[in-house]
Amino acid sequence: MKKIRPTLFILFALVLCSCSEKNDHDIIEVSKAATAPVIDGIADDLCWKNISWRPLDQTWLGESYTPEDFTGNYKLAWTEDGLFLLVKVIDDQLFDQHKDPLTLWWDDDCVEIFVDEDNSGGNHQFTHNAFAYHVALDGNVVDMDIEEKGRLYNDHVAMKKVTEDDITLWELKIKVFDDSYVDGEENIPVMLSEGKKIGFMLAYCDNDASAERENFIGSVFVPGEDKNRGWIDASIFSTLILKD
């Protein structure tokens, strides 16, 4: 077998790295909260009052829907110990058919939060290069682990939701972990600071009593026909820039 010359190997490696590097897009500046919001689903905290709503309106899966069937918006803030997320959803039916949190969790109504700590992009399907947290109506948090199975990550996301009529407010705190995370071991969240970039997307799985989810609606425009790529490819995530 022919040996690869060192110079050719280095050139190949450089090309491979440049191809996999994430290009920042859909850049979102996120303000620091002077006081962390209380996770109570009420959203009367001072930090939320001065932040504009962002739309959750990109159809990744499913047919068109009416505003009464689904309308979503969200806000973001941060402190040193995590990201804070406020999601307002108009949904005429909240549906949870699978009581086992590790059974077909994506087919129940849930908020899905995608986080790439170092904004590096790339594949994260069965790695912790990035996380795709499915936050269920009952508060369980599920993502795929390195053994290609669903696992609970309830200690990563604190959530409280309040529903009045067809409007639900989800208030969440997300601890941010880097790609050194090891399942089953003690892991320390990353402390956040001004200027840090984080890959991020938000989505909602909407099901109005069907066998499978009827819509998958995200925060980011995904080009091409295959828009359901966020659970695999962190390169399509938005780029958060933390501001003081």
N, C-alpha and C positions, 0 to 999 in steps of 0.2 A: 504494500500500500504506500502511495506517495505521501511524503510528509508535507505539511503546510508550512511555507516559509513564515518566520515570525512577523515580517513586515506585512504580509498578506493577512495573517491572522488578526493583527492589530487593526488593520483597515476594516476588516469584516466586522470586528467587535464595535468599532466606532460607528459604522453604518447601522448596525443592529440597535445600538443605544439611541441614535438620533431618530430612528423610525419609531421607537417605543416611547419617546419622550412626549409628555402631554403638552399640547398647545393650550394655553389659557384662553377660555372663552366664556361668555355669559358671566362676566366678572361682577361680583356683588360685594360692595363694601358693607361691613357689619360693624355697628357701633357697640362699644363696651357699655354695659350696664353699670351705673354708679352703685346701685344696690341690686343684687340678684333678685329676680322675681320669685314670688312664692308659687310653688307648683300646686295650684288649687283649682285650675280650670275656670277662674273668674276673670282673669286678665285685667284687673284694675291697677296693676303695678305701674309705677311712674315710667319705667323704661319703655313700656309698650306704647305709651301715649304719643311719643315723638317719632315713632317708626312707621313708615308707610307700608301698606299691604302690598305684597307681591302676588301675582296670579299663579294659580295651579290649574292650568288649562290646556295642556298638550296631550292629545289622545294618543297613547302608545298602543293600546289594544281596544278592540270593540267598535261598535257602531256609534253614530252621533247620538247625543243625549240632550235633554232639555235642561235649562237652568234649574228647574224644580227638582229634577232627578239628581243633578250634581252641580254644585258650584263650590270652588275652593280657593282660598287665599291663605297667605302665611306671612309671618314676621320672624326675624332672627335677631338675637343679641348674644353677647358673650361676657364671661368673666374668666378669671385665670383657671378656674376648675371645670369649665365646660361650656358647651353651646346651649342656648335657650331657644326654643321654638314654640311659636303660637300658631295654630292652624285653625281656621274657621271653615267649617264644611256645612253646606246646605245639602242634605240628603234625605229624601222622603222615606227611606227605609234603611235602618241599620240591621245587618243580618250576620249572624254568627251560627253557622250550621255545624261546625266541628268543635266539639267541646274539648277534645284532645288538642292542645296547642301545637303539637308536632305532626298533625295530620292535615295535609292540604291547606296550610295556613294562608297561602296566597289567594285562596278562593273565598275567604271571608272578608267582610269589610275590615280594612285596616289602613293605617298610615304606614308608609315605608320610607325610611330615612337612610340615605346613602352617604357615607362619610369616608373620605380618603385623607388620613391625617397629614401626610406630607405632599398632597396634591400631585403625586407622581404619575397617576393614571395607570393603565395596563390591566392585565387580567387579575381578577380577584374572586373568580367563581368558587374555588374551594381553598382559598388562602385568606389570610388576614391582611393582605395588601390594602384592602378596603373592607368596609362592613356594609351590609344591606339589612338594616333592622326592620322587620315587620312588627309593628306595634298593634296588637289586637285590641278589640273592644274591651276585653277583660284585663288589659294591662300586660299580658305576656309578650315577651320580645323574642323573636326567633330570627336566626340567620343560619346559613349553611356552615358547617365546620370543615376542617381539613380532611375528615373521613367521609365527606360528601353526604352528611346526614344533617337534619335539622337539629339545632341545639338552642336551649334557652339562654338568653343573655339579659335576664331581667335586671341585673345589677348595673347594666350599662346605661339604661334609659329609665328615668323616673317620669311617670305620666299621670295626669289627672284630666278627666274630661267631664264636661257638663253639657247636657242636652236640654234644650227648651224648644218645644214644637219640633221643627225639622232642622234646627240649627244646633250644631255641636261645636263647642270650643275644646280643642285639645291643647293642653299646655304641657311642655316636655322639657326636661333637662337631659342632655346627652354628654356623657363622659367620652373623651376622645382618646383612643388607644392607637399606638403606632404598630408597624408591621412586625415587631418583635413579639407580639401577643402570642401566648401559648395557652391553649385550652387546658383547663384543669389545674393550672398553676396560679400563683399570686401575680397579678399584673397591675402596674401602677399607671394611672391615666397620665397623659401628657399635660403639662401646665401650659396654658395658652398665653400669648403675648402679642402686643401690637405689631402689625406688619406680617404676621404669620399668614400663610396661604393654606387653605384646606379645600379639598375637593368635596363637593356637596350636591346632592339632588334630593328632591322630595317627590313622593308619589302617593296616590290613593287607589286602593283596590276597592271597587264598588260592585256590590252584588245585591240585587233585589229579589232574593229567594230563588235563584237558579242553581243548577248543579255546579256551575263554574262561575267565576267572576265575569261580569258583563262588560266592565270597562277597567282599564288601567290608565290613569291620568297622571301625567308628570309635570314637573316644573321647567323642563328643558326641552327645547326643540331638538329632535334627533333626526338627522337626514337619512334618506333611503327608506326602503320598504320595511326592514326589520328594525322597529323602534324599541322592542323589548330587549335591550342589550345592557341595561344598567346593572343587572345582577351578575354580569360577566365582566364588562369592560368599564373601568373607572375613568378612561380617557374622555368619555362623553359628559362627565360631571361638570357642573359649574365650578368656578373658582371663587371661594370666599377670601376676602382680604380683611383681616381684623384691624379695626381702627379704634383709637382711644377717644 
